[in-house]
Amino acid sequence: MKNLKQIIKEEYRKILQEQTQSGFIKTLKIRKVHGYFNCSDNYLTLLKGAPSSVGGGFYCDNNNLTSNLIGAPSSVGNNFYCSYNNLTSLQGAPSSIGGNFDCSYNNLTSLEGAPSSVDSGDFVCSDNELTSLEGAPSSVGGFFYCYKNNLTSLEGAPSSVGRNFNCRSQKNGIKFTEQDVRKVSDVEGSILT
């Protein structure tokens, strides 16, 4: 027997599916959200109609976003999570965020369109199809994770990383050394290769 929470979640999904046309919610016309905005787990294929600015975090992970992030907020005060989609591009990603940026578990072949810097949070681009780090933020205040990709070079990596840098376990079998990382990035924490 289903519990009340499961029933409510199923009904909510039915309502969202009824209001969805071509992957976006027809009635969503929010300009600015002062807190958090969560549209995760909703089968969205586009972010058209999302708020233009979010004061807290913006979560669009676990959807069916396929090509890019056009329609995403241009600024996010905290975290931005777009992991577990089918993204092939970060075009349309916020230009500034105040927390973590997580685009892991997608089909990204490039980081072009990523925020130019992630000053106080982590940047996670692991489990994609990246062959290069071109387009990565110039600096990351927290952790930088680029493991489980197809990287052939670390060119384009952030010039500074405030915590750990993890580039181990590349899908193509290439193994980087600590010296490889130090050639491209000033890392304050541990280097995991």
N, CA, C and O of each residue as an XYZ file, in Angstrom:
772
protein
N       0.838     -1.170      0.000
C       0.000      0.000      0.000
C       0.892      1.245      0.000
O       1.887      1.304      0.722
N       0.528      2.230     -0.811
C       1.312      3.456     -0.926
C       1.041      4.357      0.276
O      -0.079      4.456      0.778
N       2.122      5.012      0.715
C       1.925      5.970      1.799
C       1.501      7.320      1.222
O       1.571      7.525      0.010
N       1.072      8.219      2.061
C       0.544      9.509      1.639
C       1.582     10.307      0.850
O       1.239     10.961     -0.134
N       2.837     10.258      1.268
C       3.900     10.997      0.582
C       4.046     10.518     -0.863
O       4.194     11.337     -1.770
N       4.006      9.204     -1.088
C       4.106      8.660     -2.446
C       2.920      9.097     -3.301
O       3.095      9.445     -4.469
N       1.730      9.082     -2.735
C       0.528      9.475     -3.470
C       0.602     10.947     -3.869
O       0.295     11.300     -5.007
N       1.006     11.801     -2.937
C       1.125     13.236     -3.222
C       2.163     13.473     -4.312
O       1.930     14.265     -5.225
N       3.307     12.797     -4.228
C       4.359     12.957     -5.230
C       3.862     12.529     -6.606
O       4.140     13.205     -7.597
N       3.130     11.415     -6.684
C       2.593     10.945     -7.961
C       1.574     11.923     -8.533
O       1.558     12.180     -9.736
N       0.728     12.465     -7.670
C      -0.267     13.440     -8.134
C       0.412     14.723     -8.608
O       0.004     15.313     -9.608
N       1.439     15.148     -7.894
C       2.189     16.341     -8.273
C       2.819     16.145     -9.650
O       2.768     17.042    -10.491
N       3.413     14.974     -9.882
C       4.015     14.675    -11.186
C       2.961     14.687    -12.297
O       3.221     15.176    -13.396
N       1.775     14.151    -12.009
C       0.700     14.158    -13.012
C       0.317     15.588    -13.383
O       0.131     15.904    -14.558
N       0.201     16.441    -12.379
C      -0.155     17.836    -12.629
C       0.930     18.516    -13.462
O       0.627     19.232    -14.416
N       2.194     18.291    -13.098
C       3.296     18.885    -13.856
C       3.303     18.389    -15.296
O       3.514     19.173    -16.222
N       3.074     17.089    -15.490
C       3.053     16.548    -16.848
C       1.916     17.141    -17.658
O       2.080     17.394    -18.852
N       0.766     17.369    -17.037
C      -0.367     17.980    -17.733
C      -0.054     19.415    -18.129
O      -0.507     19.881    -19.175
N       0.732     20.132    -17.290
C       1.052     21.528    -17.563
C       2.289     21.676    -18.431
O       2.679     22.795    -18.766
N       2.904     20.581    -18.796
C       4.133     20.632    -19.560
C       3.848     20.467    -21.047
O       3.108     19.575    -21.461
N       4.442     21.332    -21.827
C       4.333     21.227    -23.276
C       5.717     21.488    -23.836
O       6.326     22.515    -23.536
N       6.215     20.579    -24.637
C       7.551     20.697    -25.221
C       8.626     20.843    -24.147
O       9.640     21.502    -24.378
N       8.423     20.245    -22.989
C       9.462     20.202    -21.977
C       9.531     21.376    -21.028
O      10.430     21.410    -20.188
N       8.625     22.347    -21.113
C       8.664     23.424    -20.127
C       7.264     23.678    -19.589
O       6.265     23.388    -20.247
N       7.213     24.214    -18.405
C       5.939     24.440    -17.738
C       5.317     25.710    -18.309
O       5.903     26.788    -18.209
N       4.143     25.587    -18.901
C       3.500     26.706    -19.592
C       3.191     27.871    -18.663
O       3.292     29.026    -19.074
N       2.820     27.593    -17.436
C       2.362     28.655    -16.542
C       3.480     29.287    -15.729
O       3.220     30.203    -14.950
N       4.699     28.832    -15.885
C       5.809     29.334    -15.077
C       6.330     30.644    -15.658
O       6.896     30.665    -16.751
N       6.136     31.739    -14.921
C       6.583     33.052    -15.383
C       7.210     33.813    -14.211
O       6.861     34.966    -13.959
N       8.107     33.186    -13.521
C       8.741     33.775    -12.345
C       9.994     34.529    -12.795
O      10.805     33.976    -13.538
N      10.165     35.765    -12.365
C      11.324     36.564    -12.757
C      12.478     36.425    -11.758
O      13.627     36.205    -12.142
N      12.147     36.558    -10.468
C      13.196     36.541     -9.449
C      12.714     35.747     -8.247
O      11.582     35.902     -7.789
N      13.597     34.896     -7.747
C      13.311     34.108     -6.546
C      14.372     34.487     -5.521
O      15.568     34.413     -5.805
N      13.938     34.893     -4.330
C      14.891     35.308     -3.296
C      15.497     34.108     -2.569
O      16.613     34.198     -2.057
N      14.786     33.006     -2.518
C      15.286     31.804     -1.841
C      15.797     30.783     -2.834
O      16.535     31.116     -3.761
N      15.400     29.535     -2.635
C      15.851     28.416     -3.461
C      14.778     28.059     -4.484
O      13.586     28.228     -4.230
N      15.211     27.561     -5.648
C      14.286     27.121     -6.689
C      14.694     25.715     -7.091
O      15.816     25.490     -7.544
N      13.774     24.766     -6.922
C      14.079     23.370     -7.200
C      13.084     22.816     -8.217
O      11.897     22.673     -7.924
N      13.581     22.507     -9.412
C      12.754     21.866    -10.440
C      13.357     20.519    -10.819
O      13.181     20.056    -11.946
N      14.061     19.891     -9.892
C      14.663     18.572    -10.110
C      13.587     17.505    -10.257
O      12.452     17.686     -9.816
N      13.956     16.393    -10.882
C      13.095     15.207    -10.969
C      11.749     15.488    -11.629
O      10.720     15.006    -11.155
N      11.739     16.263    -12.717
C      10.475     16.626    -13.343
C      10.404     16.346    -14.836
O       9.486     16.839    -15.491
N      11.305     15.598    -15.393
C      11.301     15.234    -16.817
C      11.423     16.444    -17.739
O      11.032     16.358    -18.903
N      11.948     17.558    -17.260
C      12.086     18.752    -18.096
C      13.127     18.523    -19.176
O      14.161     17.900    -18.933
N      12.849     19.031    -20.374
C      13.823     18.963    -21.460
C      14.396     20.343    -21.763
O      15.412     20.451    -22.450
N      13.760     21.397    -21.261
C      14.202     22.778    -21.438
C      14.024     23.543    -20.126
O      13.256     23.131    -19.256
N      14.738     24.652    -19.997
C      14.587     25.503    -18.810
C      13.851     26.796    -19.139
O      13.880     27.745    -18.355
N      13.204     26.836    -20.274
C      12.452     28.031    -20.663
C      11.408     28.327    -19.592
O      10.665     27.438    -19.175
N      11.359     29.583    -19.151
C      10.406     29.982    -18.123
C      10.975     29.951    -16.722
O      10.282     30.330    -15.778
N      12.214     29.513    -16.554
C      12.833     29.509    -15.222
C      13.104     30.946    -14.780
O      13.163     31.842    -15.622
N      13.272     31.183    -13.478
C      13.551     32.538    -12.993
C      14.842     33.088    -13.605
O      15.762     32.327    -13.904
N      14.908     34.395    -13.790
C      16.123     35.008    -14.339
C      17.188     35.207    -13.259
O      18.372     35.340    -13.570
N      16.770     35.228    -11.998
C      17.695     35.419    -10.888
C      17.195     34.631     -9.682
O      16.004     34.646     -9.372
N      18.109     33.945     -9.005
C      17.761     33.156     -7.819
C      18.732     33.525     -6.703
O      19.946     33.400     -6.866
N      18.201     33.978     -5.574
C      19.046     34.388     -4.457
C      19.690     33.227     -3.726
O      20.791     33.368     -3.192
N      19.024     32.078     -3.693
C      19.564     30.882     -3.047
C      20.155     29.944     -4.086
O      20.915     30.375     -4.954
N      19.811     28.658     -4.003
C      20.312     27.676     -4.950
C      19.295     27.385     -6.043
O      18.094     27.575     -5.858
N      19.797     26.917     -7.194
C      18.948     26.515     -8.314
C      19.275     25.062     -8.627
O      20.423     24.721     -8.912
N      18.252     24.208     -8.570
C      18.456     22.771     -8.755
C      17.595     22.285     -9.915
O      16.367     22.315     -9.841
N      18.246     21.839    -10.987
C      17.540     21.270    -12.138
C      18.124     19.901    -12.468
O      18.047     19.459    -13.614
N      18.697     19.235    -11.496
C      19.293     17.923    -11.700
C      18.199     16.864    -11.866
O      17.036     17.087    -11.529
N      18.604     15.712    -12.393
C      17.687     14.577    -12.587
C      16.478     14.943    -13.433
O      15.339     14.680    -13.047
N      16.728     15.546    -14.580
C      15.686     15.845    -15.555
C      16.088     15.211    -16.879
O      16.915     14.299    -16.906
N      15.520     15.680    -17.957
C      15.864     15.193    -19.294
C      16.413     16.322    -20.153
O      16.170     16.360    -21.359
N      17.154     17.243    -19.537
C      17.755     18.338    -20.287
C      18.766     17.747    -21.251
O      19.651     16.991    -20.851
N      18.631     18.097    -22.526
C      19.447     17.419    -23.523
C      20.564     18.261    -24.121
O      21.697     17.787    -24.206
N      20.292     19.464    -24.529
C      21.326     20.165    -25.269
C      22.087     21.193    -24.442
O      23.313     21.118    -24.353
N      21.387     22.156    -23.831
C      22.089     23.230    -23.138
C      21.256     23.750    -21.962
O      20.223     23.178    -21.615
N      21.725     24.839    -21.361
C      21.074     25.417    -20.184
C      20.409     26.761    -20.482
O      20.170     27.552    -19.570
N      20.113     27.017    -21.746
C      19.462     28.277    -22.099
C      18.128     28.361    -21.359
O      17.328     27.425    -21.372
N      17.912     29.510    -20.712
C      16.733     29.709    -19.884
C      17.045     29.646    -18.407
O      16.212     30.029    -17.585
N      18.239     29.166    -18.046
C      18.644     29.112    -16.638
C      18.848     30.530    -16.111
O      19.052     31.453    -16.900
N      18.795     30.719    -14.786
C      19.047     32.046    -14.219
C      20.439     32.548    -14.604
O      21.378     31.761    -14.717
N      20.565     33.861    -14.804
C      21.882     34.420    -15.122
C      22.741     34.581    -13.869
O      23.968     34.618    -13.954
N      22.098     34.676    -12.711
C      22.859     34.723    -11.464
C      22.164     33.877    -10.406
O      20.939     33.867    -10.290
N      22.984     33.172     -9.643
C      22.496     32.286     -8.586
C      23.337     32.559     -7.345
O      24.565     32.480     -7.395
N      22.683     32.878     -6.236
C      23.383     33.259     -5.017
C      24.072     32.123     -4.292
O      24.977     32.360     -3.492
N      23.657     30.882     -4.558
C      24.256     29.742     -3.879
C      24.588     28.670     -4.915
O      25.220     28.978     -5.925
N      24.183     27.429     -4.694
C      24.549     26.307     -5.563
C      23.747     26.278     -6.862
O      22.609     26.745     -6.919
N      24.368     25.717     -7.907
C      23.697     25.449     -9.178
C      23.997     24.000     -9.536
O      25.144     23.649     -9.816
N      22.958     23.155     -9.527
C      23.129     21.737     -9.840
C      22.345     21.382    -11.093
O      21.123     21.528    -11.132
N      23.052     20.916    -12.118
C      22.422     20.433    -13.349
C      22.924     19.023    -13.671
O      22.924     18.615    -14.833
N      23.341     18.294    -12.669
C      23.864     16.939    -12.846
C      22.741     15.964    -13.203
O      21.558     16.268    -13.050
N      23.141     14.797    -13.677
C      22.201     13.718    -14.028
C      21.152     14.177    -15.049
O      19.949     14.016    -14.841
N      21.636     14.748    -16.151
C      20.814     15.082    -17.296
C      21.516     14.491    -18.518
O      22.335     13.583    -18.380
N      21.210     14.989    -19.686
C      21.878     14.547    -20.915
C      22.474     15.744    -21.641
O      22.475     15.793    -22.871
N      22.978     16.703    -20.882
C      23.509     17.926    -21.457
C      24.740     17.665    -22.306
O      25.599     16.859    -21.948
N      24.815     18.360    -23.441
C      26.006     18.304    -24.284
C      26.736     19.642    -24.284
O      27.834     19.746    -24.831
N      26.136     20.674    -23.671
C      26.730     22.004    -23.636
C      26.301     22.722    -22.352
O      25.226     22.461    -21.810
N      27.160     23.630    -21.876
C      26.824     24.469    -20.724
C      26.383     25.859    -21.158
O      26.272     26.764    -20.331
N      26.133     26.031    -22.437
C      25.639     27.308    -22.937
C      24.371     27.678    -22.174
O      23.455     26.865    -22.049
N      24.321     28.908    -21.665
C      23.173     29.366    -20.886
C      23.357     29.224    -19.388
O      22.478     29.630    -18.627
N      24.477     28.656    -18.935
C      24.735     28.531    -17.488
C      24.889     29.921    -16.872
O      25.238     30.868    -17.577
N      24.636     30.057    -15.582
C      24.793     31.362    -14.929
C      26.219     31.882    -15.070
O      27.182     31.116    -15.025
N      26.336     33.186    -15.239
C      27.672     33.775    -15.322
C      28.292     33.902    -13.933
O      29.514     33.936    -13.791
N      27.434     33.970    -12.904
C      27.967     34.030    -11.544
C      27.126     33.177    -10.600
O      25.899     33.139    -10.688
N      27.817     32.503     -9.704
C      27.157     31.710     -8.665
C      27.897     31.944     -7.354
O      29.079     32.289     -7.353
N      27.206     31.756     -6.251
C      27.815     31.991     -4.949
C      28.218     30.725     -4.221
O      28.806     30.797     -3.142
N      27.913     29.565     -4.789
C      28.227     28.301     -4.118
C      28.855     27.310     -5.070
O      29.756     27.658     -5.832
N      28.378     26.067     -5.029
C      28.907     24.998     -5.868
C      28.254     24.997     -7.248
O      27.109     25.421     -7.406
N      29.002     24.514     -8.249
C      28.474     24.301     -9.596
C      28.725     22.834     -9.925
O      29.874     22.394     -9.986
N      27.646     22.076    -10.137
C      27.776     20.640    -10.389
C      27.100     20.280    -11.707
O      25.875     20.327    -11.823
N      27.913     19.922    -12.695
C      27.412     19.495    -14.003
C      27.839     18.058    -14.296
O      27.967     17.678    -15.460
N      28.059     17.262    -13.264
C      28.508     15.883    -13.428
C      27.391     15.006    -13.997
O      26.218     15.380    -13.994
N      27.791     13.827    -14.486
C      26.849     12.832    -15.012
C      25.974     13.403    -16.130
O      24.745     13.342    -16.075
N      26.639     13.957    -17.145
C      25.980     14.436    -18.354
C      26.749     13.866    -19.545
O      27.484     12.890    -19.397
N      26.587     14.459    -20.704
C      27.310     14.050    -21.913
C      28.147     15.202    -22.447
O      28.292     15.360    -23.659
N      28.693     16.000    -21.549
C      29.445     17.191    -21.942
C      30.753     16.819    -22.625
O      31.489     15.948    -22.162
N      31.028     17.500    -23.742
C      32.304     17.343    -24.429
C      33.133     18.615    -24.297
O      34.288     18.651    -24.720
N      32.546     19.659    -23.711
C      33.219     20.941    -23.535
C      32.665     21.624    -22.284
O      31.526     21.387    -21.881
N      33.494     22.474    -21.684
C      33.052     23.281    -20.536
C      32.764     24.726    -20.939
O      32.546     25.578    -20.078
N      32.764     25.004    -22.243
C      32.432     26.343    -22.718
C      31.048     26.715    -22.189
O      30.108     25.926    -22.277
N      30.934     27.918    -21.644
C      29.672     28.382    -21.071
C      29.617     28.269    -19.563
O      28.692     28.793    -18.943
N      30.593     27.594    -18.950
C      30.637     27.465    -17.485
C      30.891     28.833    -16.861
O      31.406     29.722    -17.540
N      30.544     29.029    -15.587
C      30.858     30.301    -14.923
C      32.355     30.591    -15.013
O      33.173     29.671    -14.991
N      32.706     31.867    -15.116
C      34.121     32.230    -15.253
C      34.915     31.981    -13.974
O      36.125     31.762    -14.020
N      34.225     32.015    -12.828
C      34.892     31.663    -11.571
C      33.851     31.145    -10.586
O      32.676     31.509    -10.638
N      34.318     30.287     -9.695
C      33.484     29.755     -8.617
C      34.272     30.068     -7.349
O      35.062     29.251     -6.874
N      34.045     31.257     -6.813
C      34.906     31.790     -5.762
C      34.826     31.065     -4.431
O      35.851     30.864     -3.780
N      33.624     30.665     -4.009
C      33.516     30.105     -2.664
C      33.072     28.654     -2.631
O      32.938     28.079     -1.551
N      32.839     28.047     -3.788
C      32.336     26.680     -3.795
C      33.189     25.728     -4.611
O      34.325     26.029     -4.978
N      32.602     24.564     -4.884
C      33.257     23.515     -5.659
C      32.782     23.580     -7.107
O      31.706     24.103     -7.396
N      33.597     23.040     -8.014
C      33.205     22.879     -9.413
C      33.364     21.402     -9.739
O      34.462     20.853     -9.654
N      32.259     20.762    -10.114
C      32.264     19.321    -10.364
C      31.815     19.066    -11.795
O      30.679     19.366    -12.163
N      32.724     18.506    -12.605
C      32.404     18.164    -13.993
C      32.762     16.708    -14.270
O      33.046     16.351    -15.414
N      32.754     15.884    -13.263
C      33.123     14.473    -13.402
C      32.047     13.689    -14.155
O      30.909     14.139    -14.290
N      32.430     12.512    -14.638
C      31.508     11.603    -15.335
C      30.832     12.259    -16.527
O      29.606     12.286    -16.631
N      31.657     12.788    -17.425
C      31.197     13.349    -18.688
C      32.056     12.764    -19.801
O      32.672     11.714    -19.616
N      32.106     13.421    -20.944
C      32.896     12.964    -22.085
C      33.945     14.012    -22.462
O      34.315     14.133    -23.630
N      34.416     14.757    -21.481
C      35.373     15.836    -21.730
C      36.723     15.297    -22.182
O      37.233     14.328    -21.619
N      37.299     15.927    -23.201
C      38.662     15.610    -23.624
C      39.609     16.742    -23.248
O      40.829     16.590    -23.318
N      39.041     17.881    -22.850
C      39.799     19.076    -22.504
C      39.072     19.806    -21.381
O      37.879     19.591    -21.168
N      39.778     20.658    -20.673
C      39.176     21.477    -19.622
C      39.009     22.927    -20.074
O      38.735     23.807    -19.257
N      39.176     23.175    -21.376
C      38.954     24.520    -21.908
C      37.545     24.971    -21.548
O      36.585     24.217    -21.707
N      37.425     26.205    -21.062
C      36.133     26.740    -20.655
C      35.856     26.602    -19.172
O      34.862     27.133    -18.676
N      36.725     25.893    -18.449
C      36.555     25.749    -16.999
C      36.728     27.116    -16.329
O      37.337     28.011    -16.914
N      36.207     27.288    -15.122
C      36.407     28.556    -14.412
C      37.897     28.856    -14.245
O      38.712     27.939    -14.143
N      38.241     30.124    -14.219
C      39.651     30.493    -14.042
C      40.121     30.230    -12.616
O      41.305     29.993    -12.378
N      39.180     30.274    -11.665
C      39.535     29.962    -10.279
C      38.352     29.276     -9.595
O      37.190     29.553     -9.890
N      38.686     28.378     -8.679
C      37.690     27.646     -7.908
C      38.111     27.728     -6.446
O      39.222     27.334     -6.091
N      37.221     28.242     -5.601
C      37.553     28.407     -4.190
C      37.552     27.117     -3.403
O      38.249     27.016     -2.393
N      36.792     26.129     -3.837
C      36.687     24.852     -3.146
C      37.388     23.741     -3.907
O      38.531     23.891     -4.338
N      36.690     22.622     -4.067
C      37.219     21.446     -4.768
C      37.006     21.578     -6.272
O      36.044     22.206     -6.714
N      37.908     20.983     -7.059
C      37.740     20.871     -8.506
C      37.801     19.389     -8.858
O      38.836     18.746     -8.686
N      36.688     18.852     -9.350
C      36.598     17.431     -9.694
C      36.390     17.272    -11.188
O      35.392     17.744    -11.733
N      37.326     16.611    -11.851
C      37.202     16.335    -13.285
C      37.513     14.870    -13.583
O      37.934     14.547    -14.694
N      37.317     13.995    -12.626
C      37.606     12.575    -12.819
C      36.538     11.926    -13.704
O      35.466     12.490    -13.925
N      36.858     10.729    -14.205
C      35.972      9.933    -15.070
C      35.494     10.714    -16.291
O      34.296     10.848    -16.537
N      36.466     11.225    -17.049
C      36.228     11.856    -18.339
C      37.167     11.188    -19.336
O      37.698     10.111    -19.066
N      37.371     11.813    -20.467
C      38.317     11.326    -21.478
C      39.416     12.355    -21.700
O      39.839     12.581    -22.834
N      39.879     12.976    -20.626
C      40.865     14.045    -20.738
C      42.182     13.528    -21.306
O      42.701     12.491    -20.893
N      42.705     14.291    -22.272
C      44.026     13.984    -22.824
C      45.040     15.023    -22.360
O      46.247     14.852    -22.534
N      44.532     16.103    -21.768
C      45.366     17.201    -21.293
C      44.625     17.903    -20.155
O      43.404     17.800    -20.040
N      45.375     18.612    -19.321
C      44.769     19.408    -18.254
C      44.759     20.895    -18.607
O      44.441     21.737    -17.767
N      45.110     21.210    -19.853
C      45.064     22.594    -20.310
C      43.650     23.132    -20.134
O      42.671     22.445    -20.424
N      43.557     24.370    -19.655
C      42.255     24.976    -19.419
C      41.770     24.816    -17.988
O      40.743     25.386    -17.617
N      42.496     24.046    -17.174
C      42.115     23.863    -15.771
C      42.170     25.209    -15.044
O      42.875     26.116    -15.486
N      41.438     25.350    -13.935
C      41.519     26.600    -13.168
C      42.957     26.901    -12.772
O      43.706     25.995    -12.406
N      43.342     28.162    -12.845
C      44.711     28.521    -12.474
C      44.918     28.430    -10.967
O      46.048     28.300    -10.497
N      43.810     28.499    -10.202
C      43.921     28.309     -8.757
C      42.728     27.511     -8.240
O      41.589     27.704     -8.665
N      43.028     26.611     -7.310
C      42.011     25.768     -6.661
C      42.255     25.849     -5.160
O      43.350     25.542     -4.687
N      41.237     26.261     -4.415
C      41.387     26.479     -2.984
C      41.441     25.221     -2.140
O      41.968     25.246     -1.028
N      40.904     24.118     -2.649
C      40.917     22.867     -1.888
C      41.581     21.789     -2.742
O      42.694     21.990     -3.229
N      40.910     20.642     -2.930
C      41.506     19.520     -3.649
C      41.232     19.556     -5.149
O      40.247     20.141     -5.599
N      42.125     18.919     -5.922
C      42.003     18.783     -7.372
C      42.000     17.282     -7.649
O      42.968     16.593     -7.328
N      40.916     16.768     -8.243
C      40.785     15.324     -8.487
C      40.611     15.069     -9.974
O      39.588     15.434    -10.554
N      41.612     14.441    -10.597
C      41.556     14.100    -12.019
C      41.849     12.616    -12.250
O      42.261     12.231    -13.344
N      41.643     11.796    -11.249
C      41.967     10.374    -11.381
C      40.919      9.621    -12.186
O      39.845     10.148    -12.478
N      41.237      8.407    -12.534
C      40.314      7.461    -13.181
C      39.704      7.997    -14.471
O      38.482      8.017    -14.616
N      40.539      8.429    -15.403
C      40.027      8.842    -16.707
C      39.540      7.612    -17.475
O      40.181      6.562    -17.440
N      38.422      7.742    -18.157
C      37.820      6.612    -18.889
C      38.741      6.076    -19.983
O      38.693      4.890    -20.311
N      39.585      6.954    -20.550
C      40.476      6.549    -21.633
C      41.778      5.936    -21.122
O      42.641      5.573    -21.922
N      41.933      5.815    -19.806
C      43.109      5.180    -19.217
C      44.292      6.106    -18.989
O      45.284      5.690    -18.390
N      44.216      7.338    -19.446
C      45.326      8.275    -19.230
C      45.423      8.599    -17.743
O      44.423      8.837    -17.066
N      46.663      8.598    -17.263
C      46.907      8.904    -15.856
C      47.758     10.169    -15.781
O      48.825     10.261    -16.388
N      47.259     11.132    -15.026
C      47.995     12.379    -14.828
C      48.795     12.280    -13.538
O      48.454     11.510    -12.640
N      49.853     13.059    -13.455
C      50.684     13.081    -12.247
C      50.449     14.385    -11.488
O      49.831     15.318    -12.000
N      50.949     14.428    -10.272
C      50.859     15.661     -9.491
C      51.582     16.789    -10.215
O      51.136     17.935    -10.182
N      52.707     16.467    -10.874
C      53.448     17.475    -11.617
C      52.621     18.018    -12.790
O      52.677     19.212    -13.084
N      51.857     17.151    -13.456
C      50.974     17.602    -14.546
C      49.981     18.643    -14.034
O      49.728     19.656    -14.686
N      49.427     18.374    -12.859
C      48.447     19.296    -12.279
C      49.123     20.603    -11.890
O      48.602     21.680    -12.181
N      50.271     20.519    -11.240
C      50.959     21.729    -10.758
C      51.437     22.617    -11.914
O      51.637     23.816    -11.717
N      51.621     22.058    -13.103
C      52.006     22.868    -14.269
C      50.898     23.833    -14.675
O      51.173     24.901    -15.222
N      49.642     23.462    -14.410
C      48.518     24.274    -14.875
C      47.734     24.947    -13.756
O      46.966     25.874    -14.016
N      47.916     24.493    -12.502
C      47.066     24.991    -11.431
C      47.805     25.095    -10.101
O      48.601     24.228     -9.742
N      47.523     26.167     -9.390
C      48.037     26.352     -8.040
C      46.986     25.764     -7.085
O      45.947     26.379     -6.845
N      47.263     24.582     -6.549
C      46.303     23.847     -5.708
C      46.727     23.945     -4.253
O      47.854     23.597     -3.902
N      45.809     24.426     -3.398
C      46.128     24.566     -1.981
C      45.931     23.276     -1.200
O      46.579     23.076     -0.173
N      45.047     22.393     -1.668
C      44.770     21.146     -0.960
C      45.493     19.968     -1.596
O      46.593     20.118     -2.127
N      44.880     18.815     -1.541
C      45.458     17.594     -2.078
C      45.206     17.480     -3.576
O      44.238     18.023     -4.107
N      46.104     16.757     -4.241
C      45.946     16.460     -5.662
C      45.751     14.948     -5.778
O      46.607     14.169     -5.359
N      44.631     14.549     -6.343
C      44.295     13.135     -6.475
C      44.431     12.732     -7.940
O      43.666     13.188     -8.790
N      45.422     11.862     -8.234
C      45.669     11.441     -9.605
C      45.597      9.941     -9.755
O      45.783      9.421    -10.855
